[in-house]
Amino acid sequence: MPQAFIQQQIKELEEKLKQQANRLMTSTNNHAKEQAIMQISKRCAGLPELDHRSCDDILGYEDSAN
């Protein structure tokens, strides 16, 4: 495929994504927003835990308390 055609397709897809994001952000449909947030939350919850330390330990709060 010609490079110009591919670039045009990418540009069109990016524009569609921007339009969808804008619709979601300006939508008065709170159910749609809630569903989108829940989908993101489920994807994040499915990520592997890479650091098993506590939040306080990671941020160094325990070091400053001593």
N, C-alpha and C positions, 0 to 999 in steps of 0.2 A: 504494500500500500504506500502511496506517496506520503511523505512526511507532512505536507500541508494538510492533507485530508485528516490525518491522525490528530494533528494539533487542533483542527477545527472541531473534531468530535470531543476532544478533551475540554475545550473551551465551552462547548454547549452543555456537556455534563456538569461542569463546575457551576455554570449559570443556573441550571435546574436545581442543583443542590442548594445554592444560595437562596433561590426562590422558596424552596421547601422549608428551609431553616427560618426564613423571614415569616412565612405563613404560620409556622408553629409558634414563633416568638410573639407574634401579634394576634394570634388566635384568641378568641374569647372562650374557646372550647377548653375548659380546664381538664376535662377527661382526657383529651388528646395529649395535653402537656403531662398529665400524671402518667399516662401509659408510656410516653417517651422516656420520662425519668425512671420509671420502673424497669424498662428495658435496659437502660444504661446501668442501673443498679445491679441487675441480674448479671450482666456481663462482667462488671467489676467484681462481684462476689465470686465469680467463677475463676478469677485469676489466681495463679498459685501464690502462696505466701513465700516470699524470698528471704525474709528476715523474721525470725521467730522471737526476737526480743520484744519487750513491752514498749508501748509508745513513750512512756517516761524515760526508759533506758535509751531509746533511739535519740530522743531529743536532749538527753543529758541532764534531766531534772534531778535524777538521783545523785549525780556528781556534785551539783551545786548545793544540795541539802546537807552534805557531809562537811 
